[in-house]
Each structure stands twice: as structure tokens, then as C-alpha cells.
Amino acid sequence: MADFKRYNFRTNIQSKVNNWFEVGGNVALSSGFQRAPTQSDSNTGNFANFQRLVSDLYPVYQRNPDGSYVLDEQGNKIWDYGLWRPTTAASGSNILGSAENAISGTNNESVLLGTNIKISFADNLFLKTSANIDYRNTSSHTYSHSYYSTGVLTDGADPQAEVRAVHSTIRSIAF
């Protein structure tokens, strides 16, 4: 199950105070959340990669010896994670089961602030200075159940990560 939410706000104000002085500022705020199976190049959770690795002859659901589906206590079909498949055919993985049962969520927050000042001394002679601060925070949480998703090979997993970064820039230009 995939989920995506994003909120953005942006404003830019520029003012010419008089014929030799200008000042301005801008603000950009962003907040987002995405829940989806992990999608990296070689990850078996990558839909395109999984399709290349697993032939159509491998079942999506577990089967009984008579060809009927194996059902859980509620009568639902049970995903086949192919622990018996060769590793080159993504053994222990089923992209559909992982999409339904694995949890992978990422929060992204960012604040970008900027200001600028321009002082004109004469025609084509001015000083312009700008200062910017960018703050970004990304937190992620991935959960793989030990039976229902890619965690069948590792007896489950629950990694979490958070990365924060602050960058600042000051520029001055004189002409």
C-alpha cells in the first residue's frame, strides 16, 4: 500500500526602498511523507528488478500438492516468498506481499530562508549581498515482518534512520 502527502509554502518579497537601496527575502517550507516498498536499483522490492528476476513459472501464492491455494485462518491466500527458489530468482521475496505487508515510510522536512540587499552607488555600480540558510531533515523507518515480507530471509528487520543538514551561503557581488 502506497501513501504520499506533501505540503508546500513559498513566498518572495522584494522592495525598492528608494532609488539606491533594495531589500528582499524569501521563505520556502516543505513537509512530506511517503509510504511505499523500498525502491533501489538492486533491491528485490524494486518492481522492475523483481519482474526481471522472477520468471512467470514461479507462483505468487503458496499451493497445496493438489494445486489448490494454501489459505490462512481467515481463508485468505498466503503469499509465496519462494524460499525454495534459487537466489538468482529472488528467493525469499514476493513484491506483491511486500507491498501489502512491509512498511517503509520517509518524512522529509525542509526550511529555506534567504535575504538580499542591493545598494546602488551610481549607474552600473552597486553592491549586492545575499544570505541563505537551508535546513533539511529526513527520517525513515522500514519494517519487514519475519513471515510476510522480505524479512523472511533475515527473521525480520526494523531499521530507522534520521539525517539533518544545515547549509548556509553568503554571496556578495560588486559591479
OpenMM code with the backbone's topology and positions (N, CA, C; nanometers):
from openmm import Vec3, app, unit

residues = "MET ALA ASP PHE LYS ARG TYR ASN PHE ARG THR ASN ILE GLN SER LYS VAL ASN ASN TRP PHE GLU VAL GLY GLY ASN VAL ALA LEU SER SER GLY PHE GLN ARG ALA PRO THR GLN SER ASP SER ASN THR GLY ASN PHE ALA ASN PHE GLN ARG LEU VAL SER ASP LEU TYR PRO VAL TYR GLN ARG ASN PRO ASP GLY SER TYR VAL LEU ASP GLU GLN GLY ASN LYS ILE TRP ASP TYR GLY LEU TRP ARG PRO THR THR ALA ALA SER GLY SER ASN ILE LEU GLY SER ALA GLU ASN ALA ILE SER GLY THR ASN ASN GLU SER VAL LEU LEU GLY THR ASN ILE LYS ILE SER PHE ALA ASP ASN LEU PHE LEU LYS THR SER ALA ASN ILE ASP TYR ARG ASN THR SER SER HIS THR TYR SER HIS SER TYR TYR SER THR GLY VAL LEU THR ASP GLY ALA ASP PRO GLN ALA GLU VAL ARG ALA VAL HIS SER THR ILE ARG SER ILE ALA PHE".split()
positions = [
    Vec3(0.0844, -0.1178, 0.0000),
    Vec3(0.0000, 0.0000, 0.0000),
    Vec3(0.0888, 0.1240, 0.0000),
    Vec3(0.0678, 0.2106, -0.0925),
    Vec3(0.1476, 0.3327, -0.1015),
    Vec3(0.0658, 0.4513, -0.0497),
    Vec3(0.1369, 0.5479, 0.0035),
    Vec3(0.0733, 0.6679, 0.0574),
    Vec3(0.1709, 0.7831, 0.0345),
    Vec3(0.1189, 0.8958, -0.0090),
    Vec3(0.2048, 1.0113, -0.0342),
    Vec3(0.1305, 1.1380, 0.0035),
    Vec3(0.1939, 1.2210, 0.0845),
    Vec3(0.1381, 1.3512, 0.1226),
    Vec3(0.2511, 1.4535, 0.1156),
    Vec3(0.2180, 1.5718, 0.0678),
    Vec3(0.3185, 1.6779, 0.0612),
    Vec3(0.2500, 1.8125, 0.0763),
    Vec3(0.3113, 1.8997, 0.1550),
    Vec3(0.2613, 2.0350, 0.1766),
    Vec3(0.3758, 2.1319, 0.1497),
    Vec3(0.3468, 2.2383, 0.0765),
    Vec3(0.4483, 2.3376, 0.0425),
    Vec3(0.3952, 2.4777, 0.0681),
    Vec3(0.4866, 2.5669, 0.1052),
    Vec3(0.4551, 2.7089, 0.1166),
    Vec3(0.5772, 2.7850, 0.0681),
    Vec3(0.5536, 2.8877, -0.0118),
    Vec3(0.6650, 2.9674, -0.0618),
    Vec3(0.6200, 3.1116, -0.0776),
    Vec3(0.7051, 3.2023, -0.0352),
    Vec3(0.6787, 3.3445, -0.0554),
    Vec3(0.8102, 3.4158, -0.0863),
    Vec3(0.7991, 3.5229, -0.1622),
    Vec3(0.9154, 3.6013, -0.2014),
    Vec3(0.8738, 3.7473, -0.1983),
    Vec3(0.9438, 3.8260, -0.1202),
    Vec3(0.9118, 3.9690, -0.1090),
    Vec3(1.0350, 4.0491, -0.1485),
    Vec3(1.0168, 4.1432, -0.2376),
    Vec3(1.1253, 4.2295, -0.2831),
    Vec3(1.0750, 4.3731, -0.2749),
    Vec3(1.1531, 4.4613, -0.2197),
    Vec3(1.1093, 4.6012, -0.2057),
    Vec3(1.2219, 4.6972, -0.2450),
    Vec3(1.1850, 4.7945, -0.3267),
    Vec3(1.2795, 4.9014, -0.3605),
    Vec3(1.2471, 5.0171, -0.2667),
    Vec3(1.3277, 5.0317, -0.1618),
    Vec3(1.3024, 5.1303, -0.0569),
    Vec3(1.3166, 5.2718, -0.1119),
    Vec3(1.4217, 5.2948, -0.1878),
    Vec3(1.4406, 5.4242, -0.2578),
    Vec3(1.5239, 5.3965, -0.3830),
    Vec3(1.5714, 5.4986, -0.4487),
    Vec3(1.6402, 5.4768, -0.5769),
    Vec3(1.7800, 5.4161, -0.5621),
    Vec3(1.8316, 5.4010, -0.4428),
    Vec3(1.9640, 5.3399, -0.4252),
    Vec3(1.9657, 5.2182, -0.3310),
    Vec3(1.8511, 5.1826, -0.2721),
    Vec3(1.8503, 5.0734, -0.1751),
    Vec3(1.7328, 4.9776, -0.2003),
    Vec3(1.7661, 4.8469, -0.2174),
    Vec3(1.6644, 4.7425, -0.2339),
    Vec3(1.6897, 4.6324, -0.1304),
    Vec3(1.5834, 4.5724, -0.0833),
    Vec3(1.5939, 4.4640, 0.0136),
    Vec3(1.4872, 4.3594, -0.0184),
    Vec3(1.5178, 4.2346, 0.0094),
    Vec3(1.4212, 4.1288, -0.0195),
    Vec3(1.4453, 4.0054, 0.0647),
    Vec3(1.3496, 3.9186, 0.0622),
    Vec3(1.3613, 3.7935, 0.1357),
    Vec3(1.2681, 3.6890, 0.0770),
    Vec3(1.3009, 3.5656, 0.1027),
    Vec3(1.2138, 3.4572, 0.0579),
    Vec3(1.2144, 3.3457, 0.1614),
    Vec3(1.1022, 3.2767, 0.1666),
    Vec3(1.0842, 3.1655, 0.2590),
    Vec3(1.0210, 3.0514, 0.1810),
    Vec3(1.0721, 2.9309, 0.2001),
    Vec3(1.0126, 2.8109, 0.1409),
    Vec3(1.0070, 2.7032, 0.2490),
    Vec3(0.8883, 2.6500, 0.2716),
    Vec3(0.8684, 2.5443, 0.3692),
    Vec3(0.8101, 2.4234, 0.2972),
    Vec3(0.8542, 2.3058, 0.3346),
    Vec3(0.8038, 2.1846, 0.2713),
    Vec3(0.7986, 2.0731, 0.3738),
    Vec3(0.6916, 1.9972, 0.3701),
    Vec3(0.6771, 1.8820, 0.4574),
    Vec3(0.6149, 1.7698, 0.3759),
    Vec3(0.6742, 1.6515, 0.3824),
    Vec3(0.6217, 1.5420, 0.3034),
    Vec3(0.6373, 1.4083, 0.3722),
    Vec3(0.5504, 1.3160, 0.3364),
    Vec3(0.5564, 1.1789, 0.3873),
    Vec3(0.5275, 1.0847, 0.2719),
    Vec3(0.6050, 0.9784, 0.2624),
    Vec3(0.5818, 0.8774, 0.1599),
    Vec3(0.5944, 0.7400, 0.2234),
    Vec3(0.4950, 0.6576, 0.1979),
    Vec3(0.4983, 0.5179, 0.2422),
    Vec3(0.4883, 0.4301, 0.1187),
    Vec3(0.5897, 0.3479, 0.0962),
    Vec3(0.5931, 0.2598, -0.0206),
    Vec3(0.7025, 0.1568, 0.0014),
    Vec3(0.6982, 0.0453, -0.0689),
    Vec3(0.8086, -0.0504, -0.0581),
    Vec3(0.9404, 0.0152, -0.0995),
    Vec3(1.0488, -0.0311, -0.0389),
    Vec3(1.1807, 0.0221, -0.0710),
    Vec3(1.2096, 0.0043, -0.2193),
    Vec3(1.2574, 0.1088, -0.2848),
    Vec3(1.2828, 0.1044, -0.4290),
    Vec3(1.4250, 0.1524, -0.4581),
    Vec3(1.5185, 0.0600, -0.4587),
    Vec3(1.6531, 0.0961, -0.5013),
    Vec3(1.6924, 0.0018, -0.6148),
    Vec3(1.7993, 0.0331, -0.6827),
    Vec3(1.8376, -0.0422, -0.8031),
    Vec3(1.8382, -0.1933, -0.7855),
    Vec3(1.9112, -0.2427, -0.6876),
    Vec3(1.9273, -0.3873, -0.6764),
    Vec3(1.8362, -0.4495, -0.5715),
    Vec3(1.7505, -0.3702, -0.5090),
    Vec3(1.6611, -0.4215, -0.4062),
    Vec3(1.5511, -0.5057, -0.4688),
    Vec3(1.5185, -0.6196, -0.4069),
    Vec3(1.4111, -0.7035, -0.4602),
    Vec3(1.2754, -0.6376, -0.4408),
    Vec3(1.2691, -0.5283, -0.3660),
    Vec3(1.1464, -0.4509, -0.3530),
    Vec3(1.1242, -0.3576, -0.4707),
    Vec3(1.2193, -0.3514, -0.5612),
    Vec3(1.2075, -0.2705, -0.6814),
    Vec3(1.1225, -0.3490, -0.7816),
    Vec3(1.0067, -0.2940, -0.8186),
    Vec3(0.9128, -0.3656, -0.9045),
    Vec3(0.9756, -0.4096, -1.0371),
    Vec3(1.0515, -0.3233, -1.1024),
    Vec3(1.1124, -0.3581, -1.2312),
    Vec3(1.2175, -0.4677, -1.2130),
    Vec3(1.2977, -0.4558, -1.1085),
    Vec3(1.4010, -0.5561, -1.0835),
    Vec3(1.3379, -0.6913, -1.0505),
    Vec3(1.2345, -0.6930, -0.9707),
    Vec3(1.1678, -0.8179, -0.9337),
    Vec3(1.1117, -0.8874, -1.0572),
    Vec3(1.0538, -0.8107, -1.1470),
    Vec3(0.9968, -0.8673, -1.2694),
    Vec3(1.1048, -0.9335, -1.3552),
    Vec3(1.2233, -0.8744, -1.3596),
    Vec3(1.3340, -0.9326, -1.4365),
    Vec3(1.3873, -1.0603, -1.3722),
    Vec3(1.3882, -1.0654, -1.2384),
    Vec3(1.4488, -1.1771, -1.1667),
    Vec3(1.3605, -1.3012, -1.1570),
    Vec3(1.2294, -1.2790, -1.1437),
    Vec3(1.1400, -1.3907, -1.1133),
    Vec3(1.0560, -1.4260, -1.2359),
    Vec3(1.0750, -1.5465, -1.2839),
    Vec3(1.0016, -1.5950, -1.4003),
    Vec3(0.8541, -1.6160, -1.3669),
    Vec3(0.7698, -1.6103, -1.4685),
    Vec3(0.6267, -1.6329, -1.4514),
    Vec3(0.5948, -1.7746, -1.4046),
    Vec3(0.6873, -1.8663, -1.4178),
    Vec3(0.6575, -2.0032, -1.3770),
    Vec3(0.6548, -2.0188, -1.2248),
    Vec3(0.7097, -1.9221, -1.1491),
    Vec3(0.7052, -1.9278, -1.0031),
    Vec3(0.5721, -1.8714, -0.9544),
    Vec3(0.5077, -1.9389, -0.8574),
    Vec3(0.3752, -1.8937, -0.8122),
    Vec3(0.3810, -1.7681, -0.7265),
    Vec3(0.2719, -1.6915, -0.7297),
    Vec3(0.2580, -1.5730, -0.6463),
    Vec3(0.2075, -1.6142, -0.5077),
    Vec3(0.1182, -1.7147, -0.5044),
    Vec3(0.0624, -1.7662, -0.3787),
    Vec3(0.1083, -1.9094, -0.3565),
    Vec3(0.1156, -1.9508, -0.2308),
    Vec3(0.1518, -2.0886, -0.1985),
    Vec3(0.0427, -2.1843, -0.2465),
    Vec3(0.0860, -2.3016, -0.2895),
    Vec3(-0.0072, -2.4028, -0.3418),
    Vec3(0.0073, -2.5333, -0.2631),
    Vec3(-0.1041, -2.6044, -0.2515),
    Vec3(-0.1045, -2.7398, -0.1961),
    Vec3(-0.0604, -2.8362, -0.3055),
    Vec3(-0.0240, -2.9606, -0.2687),
    Vec3(0.0170, -3.0589, -0.3703),
    Vec3(-0.0891, -3.0824, -0.4789),
    Vec3(-0.2182, -3.0614, -0.4470),
    Vec3(-0.3229, -3.0817, -0.5476),
    Vec3(-0.3445, -2.9588, -0.6364),
    Vec3(-0.2652, -2.8517, -0.6142),
    Vec3(-0.2755, -2.7301, -0.6956),
    Vec3(-0.3657, -2.6238, -0.6364),
    Vec3(-0.4416, -2.6555, -0.5314),
    Vec3(-0.5274, -2.5547, -0.4674),
    Vec3(-0.4410, -2.4594, -0.3836),
    Vec3(-0.4977, -2.3438, -0.3528),
    Vec3(-0.4233, -2.2433, -0.2761),
    Vec3(-0.4151, -2.2824, -0.1286),
    Vec3(-0.3017, -2.2513, -0.0654),
    Vec3(-0.2876, -2.2631, 0.0789),
    Vec3(-0.3540, -2.1382, 0.1371),
    Vec3(-0.4416, -2.1575, 0.2352),
    Vec3(-0.5165, -2.0466, 0.2947),
    Vec3(-0.4778, -2.0285, 0.4414),
    Vec3(-0.4862, -1.9030, 0.4882),
    Vec3(-0.4615, -1.8771, 0.6298),
    Vec3(-0.5901, -1.9015, 0.7100),
    Vec3(-0.5884, -1.8707, 0.8401),
    Vec3(-0.7032, -1.8953, 0.9277),
    Vec3(-0.8284, -1.8188, 0.8842),
    Vec3(-0.8113, -1.7039, 0.8168),
    Vec3(-0.9244, -1.6237, 0.7705),
    Vec3(-0.9699, -1.6617, 0.6297),
    Vec3(-0.9059, -1.7601, 0.5700),
    Vec3(-0.9431, -1.8028, 0.4359),
    Vec3(-0.8761, -1.7237, 0.3243),
    Vec3(-0.7748, -1.6433, 0.3565),
    Vec3(-0.7022, -1.5648, 0.2566),
    Vec3(-0.5858, -1.6455, 0.1997),
    Vec3(-0.5547, -1.6221, 0.0740),
    Vec3(-0.4399, -1.6871, 0.0112),
    Vec3(-0.3120, -1.6387, 0.0790),
    Vec3(-0.2133, -1.7276, 0.0887),
    Vec3(-0.0858, -1.6950, 0.1522),
    Vec3(0.0180, -1.6705, 0.0433),
    Vec3(0.0885, -1.5568, 0.0548),
    Vec3(0.1929, -1.5230, -0.0420),
    Vec3(0.3016, -1.6294, -0.0422),
    Vec3(0.3555, -1.6564, -0.1574),
    Vec3(0.4676, -1.7496, -0.1707),
    Vec3(0.5953, -1.6662, -0.1837),
    Vec3(0.6804, -1.6743, -0.0814),
    Vec3(0.8055, -1.5986, -0.0830),
    Vec3(0.9205, -1.6767, -0.1447),
    Vec3(0.8926, -1.7951, -0.1934),
    Vec3(0.9907, -1.8697, -0.2726),
    Vec3(1.1207, -1.8975, -0.2049),
    Vec3(1.1173, -1.9366, -0.0779),
    Vec3(1.2416, -1.9705, -0.0092),
    Vec3(1.3137, -2.0845, -0.0799),
    Vec3(1.2433, -2.1626, -0.1559),
    Vec3(1.2985, -2.2764, -0.2293),
    Vec3(1.3544, -2.2354, -0.3656),
    Vec3(1.3264, -2.1112, -0.4107),
    Vec3(1.3783, -2.0662, -0.5408),
    Vec3(1.5285, -2.0407, -0.5318),
    Vec3(1.5985, -2.0503, -0.6439),
    Vec3(1.7413, -2.0144, -0.6417),
    Vec3(1.7573, -1.8656, -0.6101),
    Vec3(1.8703, -1.8285, -0.5526),
    Vec3(1.8912, -1.6887, -0.5146),
    Vec3(1.8844, -1.5947, -0.6345),
    Vec3(1.9177, -1.6434, -0.7526),
    Vec3(1.9091, -1.5582, -0.8720),
    Vec3(1.7648, -1.5280, -0.9099),
    Vec3(1.6691, -1.6009, -0.8513),
    Vec3(1.5263, -1.5764, -0.8771),
    Vec3(1.4620, -1.5131, -0.7542),
    Vec3(1.5386, -1.4321, -0.6814),
    Vec3(1.4885, -1.3547, -0.5667),
    Vec3(1.4239, -1.4432, -0.4615),
    Vec3(1.4949, -1.5458, -0.4173),
    Vec3(1.4372, -1.6333, -0.3145),
    Vec3(1.4109, -1.5517, -0.1886),
    Vec3(1.3001, -1.5840, -0.1225),
    Vec3(1.2614, -1.5127, -0.0006),
    Vec3(1.1953, -1.3802, -0.0273),
    Vec3(1.1517, -1.3567, -0.1495),
    Vec3(1.0935, -1.2274, -0.1836),
    Vec3(0.9663, -1.2453, -0.2669),
    Vec3(0.8699, -1.1582, -0.2422),
    Vec3(0.7482, -1.1524, -0.3220),
    Vec3(0.7039, -1.0066, -0.3202),
    Vec3(0.7205, -0.9387, -0.4291),
    Vec3(0.6966, -0.7945, -0.4343),
    Vec3(0.5532, -0.7581, -0.3963),
    Vec3(0.4571, -0.8406, -0.4336),
    Vec3(0.3182, -0.8109, -0.4003),
    Vec3(0.2929, -0.8263, -0.2509),
    Vec3(0.3480, -0.9317, -0.1916),
    Vec3(0.3343, -0.9496, -0.0476),
    Vec3(0.4055, -0.8406, 0.0305),
    Vec3(0.5215, -0.7987, -0.0178),
    Vec3(0.5950, -0.6920, 0.0489),
    Vec3(0.5207, -0.5593, 0.0383),
    Vec3(0.4606, -0.5332, -0.0767),
    Vec3(0.3863, -0.4080, -0.0943),
    Vec3(0.2684, -0.4025, 0.0021),
    Vec3(0.2119, -0.5178, 0.0327),
    Vec3(0.0964, -0.5216, 0.1222),
    Vec3(0.1370, -0.5248, 0.2690),
    Vec3(0.2483, -0.5891, 0.3012),
    Vec3(0.2816, -0.6146, 0.4405),
    Vec3(0.4056, -0.5447, 0.4939),
    Vec3(0.4946, -0.5003, 0.4102),
    Vec3(0.6144, -0.4315, 0.4588),
    Vec3(0.5818, -0.2837, 0.4761),
    Vec3(0.6453, -0.2222, 0.5716),
    Vec3(0.6222, -0.0797, 0.5966),
    Vec3(0.7530, -0.0066, 0.5707),
    Vec3(0.7479, 0.0915, 0.4860),
    Vec3(0.8644, 0.1746, 0.4596),
    Vec3(0.8144, 0.3168, 0.4473),
    Vec3(0.8486, 0.4006, 0.5432),
    Vec3(0.7999, 0.5383, 0.5414),
    Vec3(0.9141, 0.6368, 0.5529),
    Vec3(0.9016, 0.7481, 0.4836),
    Vec3(1.0029, 0.8533, 0.4878),
    Vec3(0.9351, 0.9879, 0.5073),
    Vec3(0.9817, 1.0629, 0.6074),
    Vec3(0.9373, 1.2006, 0.6296),
    Vec3(1.0470, 1.2944, 0.5819),
    Vec3(1.0106, 1.3956, 0.5063),
    Vec3(1.1047, 1.4983, 0.4622),
    Vec3(1.0525, 1.6337, 0.5058),
    Vec3(1.1356, 1.7099, 0.5746),
    Vec3(1.1012, 1.8452, 0.6174),
    Vec3(1.2124, 1.9382, 0.5692),
    Vec3(1.1756, 2.0544, 0.5176),
    Vec3(1.2790, 2.1498, 0.4786),
    Vec3(1.2307, 2.2925, 0.5016),
    Vec3(1.3264, 2.3756, 0.5404),
    Vec3(1.3042, 2.5185, 0.5593),
    Vec3(1.4174, 2.5893, 0.4864),
    Vec3(1.3821, 2.6763, 0.3936),
    Vec3(1.4809, 2.7531, 0.3194),
    Vec3(1.4516, 2.9011, 0.3411),
    Vec3(1.5485, 2.9736, 0.3931),
    Vec3(1.5338, 3.1163, 0.4206),
    Vec3(1.6417, 3.1927, 0.3447),
    Vec3(1.6039, 3.3028, 0.2862),
    Vec3(1.7008, 3.3827, 0.2120),
    Vec3(1.6704, 3.5310, 0.2237),
    Vec3(1.7721, 3.6103, 0.2146),
    Vec3(1.7557, 3.7557, 0.2158),
    Vec3(1.8600, 3.8167, 0.1223),
    Vec3(1.8300, 3.9360, 0.0711),
    Vec3(1.9259, 4.0041, -0.0152),
    Vec3(1.9134, 4.1545, 0.0026),
    Vec3(2.0249, 4.2199, -0.0190),
    Vec3(2.0328, 4.3663, -0.0103),
    Vec3(2.1107, 4.4153, -0.1302),
    Vec3(2.0630, 4.5234, -0.1920),
    Vec3(2.1348, 4.5841, -0.3035),
    Vec3(2.1457, 4.7339, -0.2770),
    Vec3(2.2713, 4.7809, -0.2814),
    Vec3(2.2985, 4.9236, -0.2631),
    Vec3(2.3606, 4.9747, -0.3921),
    Vec3(2.2963, 5.0730, -0.4530),
    Vec3(2.3463, 5.1313, -0.5784),
    Vec3(2.4199, 5.2607, -0.5475),
    Vec3(2.5433, 5.2716, -0.5987),
    Vec3(2.6244, 5.3908, -0.5766),
    Vec3(2.6156, 5.4864, -0.6947),
    Vec3(2.6026, 5.4290, -0.8129),
    Vec3(2.5897, 5.5072, -0.9359),
    Vec3(2.5356, 5.4114, -1.0417),
    Vec3(2.5087, 5.4615, -1.1628),
    Vec3(2.4635, 5.3724, -1.2690),
    Vec3(2.5687, 5.2637, -1.2907),
    Vec3(2.5237, 5.1395, -1.2924),
    Vec3(2.6085, 5.0218, -1.3130),
    Vec3(2.7174, 5.0037, -1.2074),
    Vec3(2.7025, 5.0668, -1.0905),
    Vec3(2.7954, 5.0475, -0.9795),
    Vec3(2.7118, 5.0197, -0.8545),
    Vec3(2.7155, 4.8930, -0.8113),
    Vec3(2.6328, 4.8555, -0.6959),
    Vec3(2.6987, 4.7408, -0.6200),
    Vec3(2.6481, 4.7170, -0.5009),
    Vec3(2.6895, 4.6058, -0.4177),
    Vec3(2.5637, 4.5260, -0.3846),
    Vec3(2.5695, 4.3981, -0.4138),
    Vec3(2.4553, 4.3111, -0.3843),
    Vec3(2.5041, 4.1960, -0.2979),
    Vec3(2.4373, 4.1751, -0.1861),
    Vec3(2.4719, 4.0694, -0.0925),
    Vec3(2.3490, 3.9838, -0.0658),
    Vec3(2.3702, 3.8536, -0.0609),
    Vec3(2.2602, 3.7631, -0.0267),
    Vec3(2.3091, 3.6620, 0.0760),
    Vec3(2.2171, 3.6193, 0.1613),
    Vec3(2.2473, 3.5184, 0.2617),
    Vec3(2.1329, 3.4172, 0.2619),
    Vec3(2.1680, 3.2899, 0.2676),
    Vec3(2.0683, 3.1834, 0.2643),
    Vec3(2.1009, 3.0775, 0.3690),
    Vec3(1.9960, 3.0220, 0.4270),
    Vec3(2.0088, 2.9100, 0.5194),
    Vec3(1.9095, 2.8036, 0.4750),
    Vec3(1.9597, 2.6819, 0.4591),
    Vec3(1.8753, 2.5678, 0.4211),
    Vec3(1.8833, 2.4635, 0.5318),
    Vec3(1.7685, 2.4252, 0.5844),
    Vec3(1.7604, 2.3197, 0.6853),
    Vec3(1.6794, 2.2061, 0.6266),
    Vec3(1.7333, 2.0855, 0.6343),
    Vec3(1.6622, 1.9676, 0.5825),
    Vec3(1.6714, 1.8551, 0.6850),
    Vec3(1.5588, 1.7883, 0.7042),
    Vec3(1.5521, 1.6751, 0.7955),
    Vec3(1.4804, 1.5609, 0.7249),
    Vec3(1.5435, 1.4454, 0.7217),
    Vec3(1.4825, 1.3268, 0.6618),
    Vec3(1.4881, 1.2154, 0.7643),
    Vec3(1.3735, 1.1557, 0.7917),
    Vec3(1.3704, 1.0409, 0.8810),
    Vec3(1.2985, 0.9274, 0.8103),
    Vec3(1.3497, 0.8070, 0.8293),
    Vec3(1.2889, 0.6921, 0.7630),
    Vec3(1.2770, 0.5763, 0.8607),
    Vec3(1.1784, 0.4936, 0.8355),
    Vec3(1.1538, 0.3755, 0.9177),
    Vec3(1.1058, 0.2652, 0.8242),
    Vec3(1.1734, 0.1535, 0.8268),
    Vec3(1.1367, 0.0400, 0.7430),
    Vec3(1.1148, -0.0804, 0.8334),
    Vec3(1.0072, -0.1501, 0.8101),
    Vec3(0.9783, -0.2698, 0.8885),
    Vec3(0.9504, -0.3847, 0.7941),
    Vec3(1.0199, -0.4945, 0.8141),
    Vec3(0.9961, -0.6161, 0.7373),
    Vec3(0.9583, -0.7265, 0.8346),
    Vec3(0.8381, -0.7774, 0.8216),
    Vec3(0.7889, -0.8847, 0.9082),
    Vec3(0.8685, -1.0119, 0.8808),
    Vec3(0.8894, -1.0916, 0.9827),
    Vec3(0.9699, -1.2130, 0.9667),
    Vec3(0.8991, -1.3209, 0.8852),
    Vec3(0.7701, -1.3038, 0.8562),
    Vec3(0.6994, -1.4045, 0.7769),
    Vec3(0.6363, -1.3471, 0.6504),
    Vec3(0.5927, -1.2212, 0.6533),
    Vec3(0.5100, -1.1684, 0.5454),
    Vec3(0.5814, -1.0822, 0.4422),
    Vec3(0.7075, -1.0579, 0.4519),
    Vec3(0.7710, -0.9701, 0.3526),
    Vec3(0.9163, -1.0100, 0.3350),
    Vec3(0.9978, -0.9185, 0.2881),
    Vec3(1.1376, -0.9507, 0.2601),
    Vec3(1.2141, -0.9913, 0.3857),
    Vec3(1.1560, -0.9744, 0.5034),
    Vec3(1.2204, -1.0144, 0.6275),
    Vec3(1.2248, -1.1640, 0.6493),
    Vec3(1.1643, -1.2436, 0.5608),
    Vec3(1.1667, -1.3891, 0.5796),
    Vec3(1.3093, -1.4438, 0.5740),
    Vec3(1.3979, -1.3767, 0.5048),
    Vec3(1.5372, -1.4235, 0.4968),
    Vec3(1.6184, -1.3815, 0.6187),
    Vec3(1.5780, -1.2744, 0.6859),
    Vec3(1.6568, -1.2194, 0.7961),
    Vec3(1.5875, -1.2308, 0.9304),
    Vec3(1.4747, -1.3009, 0.9355),
    Vec3(1.3939, -1.3130, 1.0566),
    Vec3(1.3400, -1.1759, 1.0985),
    Vec3(1.3102, -1.0933, 1.0006),
    Vec3(1.2521, -0.9609, 1.0259),
    Vec3(1.3578, -0.8538, 1.0393),
    Vec3(1.3163, -0.7296, 1.0217),
    Vec3(1.4072, -0.6158, 1.0350),
    Vec3(1.3266, -0.4922, 1.0714),
    Vec3(1.3908, -0.3985, 1.1424),
    Vec3(1.3229, -0.2763, 1.1859),
    Vec3(1.4209, -0.1583, 1.1885),
    Vec3(1.4883, -0.1295, 1.0766),
    Vec3(1.5858, -0.0192, 1.0776),
    Vec3(1.5185, 0.1186, 1.0729),
    Vec3(1.5819, 0.2136, 1.1416),
    Vec3(1.5363, 0.3524, 1.1409),
    Vec3(1.6583, 0.4409, 1.1177),
    Vec3(1.6345, 0.5560, 1.0549),
    Vec3(1.7454, 0.6488, 1.0280),
    Vec3(1.6927, 0.7919, 1.0284),
    Vec3(1.7797, 0.8834, 1.0646),
    Vec3(1.7447, 1.0254, 1.0589),
    Vec3(1.8688, 1.1041, 1.0175),
    Vec3(1.8496, 1.1943, 0.9233),
    Vec3(1.9599, 1.2770, 0.8740),
    Vec3(1.9144, 1.4217, 0.8777),
    Vec3(1.9940, 1.5062, 0.9415),
    Vec3(1.9665, 1.6502, 0.9460),
    Vec3(2.0854, 1.7235, 0.8859),
    Vec3(2.0547, 1.8265, 0.8107),
    Vec3(2.1624, 1.9048, 0.7489),
    Vec3(2.1241, 2.0519, 0.7486),
    Vec3(2.2209, 2.1368, 0.7768),
    Vec3(2.2034, 2.2814, 0.7694),
    Vec3(2.3150, 2.3352, 0.6808),
    Vec3(2.2775, 2.4110, 0.5803),
    Vec3(2.3743, 2.4718, 0.4899),
    Vec3(2.3495, 2.6218, 0.4881),
    Vec3(2.4557, 2.6974, 0.4828),
    Vec3(2.4415, 2.8428, 0.4725),
    Vec3(2.5325, 2.8950, 0.3622),
    Vec3(2.4874, 3.0016, 0.3004),
    Vec3(2.5624, 3.0624, 0.1900),
    Vec3(2.5534, 3.2140, 0.2037),
    Vec3(2.6666, 3.2808, 0.1871),
    Vec3(2.6692, 3.4270, 0.1823),
    Vec3(2.7465, 3.4653, 0.0564),
    Vec3(2.6834, 3.5489, -0.0248),
    Vec3(2.7468, 3.5930, -0.1504),
    Vec3(2.7423, 3.7437, -0.1581),
    Vec3(2.8458, 3.7999, -0.2118),
    Vec3(2.8493, 3.9433, -0.2394),
    Vec3(2.8996, 3.9648, -0.3805),
    Vec3(2.8342, 4.0544, -0.4527),
    Vec3(2.8732, 4.0876, -0.5896),
    Vec3(2.8805, 4.2389, -0.6004),
    Vec3(2.9887, 4.2875, -0.6566),
    Vec3(3.0030, 4.4316, -0.6771),
    Vec3(3.0300, 4.4589, -0.8247),
    Vec3(2.9597, 4.5552, -0.8814),
    Vec3(2.9813, 4.5973, -1.0208),
    Vec3(2.9905, 4.7467, -1.0281),
] * unit.nanometer
topology = app.Topology()
chain = topology.addChain("A")
for resn in residues:
    res = topology.addResidue(resn, chain)
    for name in ("N", "CA", "C"):
        topology.addAtom(name, app.Element.getBySymbol(name[0]), res)
